[in-house]
Amino acid sequence: MISIEYEYRILCDPHFFSWLKTNKTKDKTADILFKLLRIKSSSAHHKKEHNVILERDYKKLEQNGILKRIESVRELYNVFRGAVKPVQEEDFLNEYEDPISKRVVYAIYLSNKRPFKTVIFTDPEHESKYHDNEHFKGVKSVTVVSGDVAIDKINKLNNKFLINRSYK
């Protein structure tokens, strides 16, 4: 399997997947999930944990029926689980009640290891809430993107995968 050093890790919030499923983008949901799966499985530093979602956020997707809509195409459920890994919240996150703060602080925590940068994927409606969060101010190792910008980042990482695969 190819091993690629990506420029950043990915933390997804549930709003990103809600947006992905409900908005008409040029890329289909299945294509985006397959690209995320490739990125996650080829990560040199965090194989199987390159793209993550907090367990609480994953459960929120289940409760809101977003995963059911993704699962309606049977193969997509396994692709979703392969695309992002639900991770348990670290104990230090218990002191934060606001989910935005939890994600920002967790993204900072993820950026303490290689590749030392994390990108949070969300929807356009929530992006400004991250930028306004007190924990985000002055942090250089974490960025927040939404919507089509997030899709563009996924496509760029996927292109890196495809280029490396063609040379192997």
C-alpha positions in Angstrom: 0.0 0.0 0.0 1.1 3.5 -0.7 2.3 5.6 2.2 1.9 9.4 1.8 2.8 12.3 4.0 -0.2 14.6 3.8 0.1 18.2 4.9 -2.7 18.0 7.5 -5.1 15.8 9.3 -8.9 16.1 8.9 -11.4 16.5 11.7 -15.0 16.3 10.4 -18.0 17.7 12.2 -21.5 16.3 11.7 -22.6 19.4 9.8 -20.1 18.7 7.0 -21.8 15.3 6.3 -25.3 16.8 6.5 -24.2 19.4 4.0 -22.6 16.8 1.8 -25.7 14.6 1.7 -28.2 17.4 1.2 -26.4 19.8 -1.2 -26.0 19.2 -4.9 -22.3 19.3 -5.4 -20.4 18.4 -8.6 -19.0 15.5 -6.7 -21.3 12.7 -5.5 -21.3 11.7 -1.8 -20.0 8.3 -2.7 -17.1 9.8 -4.6 -16.1 12.1 -1.7 -16.3 9.2 0.8 -14.1 7.0 -1.5 -11.6 9.8 -1.7 -11.6 10.2 2.1 -11.1 6.4 2.4 -8.0 6.5 0.1 -6.5 9.4 2.0 -7.1 7.7 5.4 -5.7 4.4 4.3 -2.6 5.8 2.7 -1.6 8.2 5.4 2.1 7.7 6.4 1.6 9.2 9.9 -1.9 8.2 10.9 -3.1 5.2 8.9 -6.7 4.5 9.9 -6.9 7.6 12.0 -6.0 10.4 9.5 -9.6 11.5 9.0 -11.6 11.5 12.3 -14.9 12.5 13.7 -15.7 12.6 17.5 -17.7 9.7 18.6 -20.4 12.0 19.9 -20.7 13.7 16.5 -20.9 10.3 14.8 -23.8 9.3 17.1 -25.4 12.6 16.2 -25.3 11.6 12.5 -27.0 8.3 13.4 -29.7 10.0 15.5 -30.4 12.6 12.8 -30.8 10.0 10.2 -27.9 11.2 8.0 -26.2 7.9 8.2 -29.4 6.1 7.3 -29.6 8.1 4.1 -26.0 7.3 3.4 -26.6 3.6 4.3 -29.5 3.5 1.9 -26.9 2.6 -0.6 -25.6 -0.4 1.3 -22.0 -0.2 0.2 -21.8 3.4 1.4 -22.1 2.5 5.1 -18.8 0.6 5.0 -17.3 3.3 2.9 -18.3 5.9 5.5 -16.7 3.9 8.3 -13.6 3.6 6.1 -13.6 7.3 5.3 -13.6 8.6 8.8 -12.9 7.0 12.1 -15.1 7.8 15.1 -12.8 8.5 18.0 -13.5 8.6 21.7 -13.3 12.1 23.3 -10.2 12.6 25.4 -10.8 13.3 29.1 -9.6 16.8 28.8 -12.5 17.6 26.5 -15.0 17.0 29.3 -14.4 20.6 30.6 -15.9 22.0 27.4 -19.7 22.0 27.0 -19.8 23.8 23.6 -19.3 21.3 20.7 -17.5 23.9 18.6 -15.0 24.4 21.4 -14.6 20.6 21.9 -13.7 20.3 18.2 -11.4 23.2 18.1 -9.5 22.0 21.2 -9.4 18.5 19.8 -8.1 19.8 16.4 -5.3 21.6 18.3 -4.5 18.3 20.2 -4.3 16.5 16.8 -1.9 19.1 15.5 0.6 18.2 18.2 1.7 15.2 16.1 2.9 15.0 12.5 1.9 16.6 10.2 1.3 19.3 12.9 -1.7 20.8 11.1 -5.4 19.9 11.3 -8.3 21.1 9.0 -11.8 21.0 10.4 -14.5 20.3 7.8 -17.9 21.8 8.4 -20.8 23.4 6.5 -20.9 27.0 5.4 -23.5 27.9 8.1 -21.1 26.8 10.9 -17.8 28.0 9.6 -18.0 31.5 11.2 -18.9 29.9 14.5 -15.5 28.2 14.5 -13.7 31.4 13.5 -15.4 33.3 16.3 -14.6 30.7 18.9 -12.3 31.9 21.7 -10.1 28.8 21.5 -9.5 29.3 17.7 -8.1 32.8 18.1 -4.4 33.0 17.2 -4.1 29.3 16.5 -1.9 28.7 13.4 -2.0 24.9 13.3 -5.8 24.6 12.7 -7.9 25.9 9.9 -11.6 25.6 9.2 -13.1 25.1 5.8 -16.6 24.4 4.6 -18.6 23.3 1.6 -16.9 23.4 -1.7 -13.6 24.5 -0.2 -13.6 21.3 1.8 -14.4 19.3 -1.3 -11.5 21.0 -3.1 -9.1 20.1 -0.3 -10.3 16.5 -0.4 -9.8 16.5 -4.2 -6.2 17.9 -3.8 -5.3 15.2 -1.3 -6.8 12.5 -3.5 -4.8 13.8 -6.5 -1.7 13.4 -4.4 -2.7 9.8 -3.7 -3.4 9.2 -7.4 0.0 10.7 -8.5 1.9 8.6 -5.9 0.0 5.5 -6.9 0.9 6.0 -10.6 4.6 6.2 -9.7 4.6 3.1 -7.5 
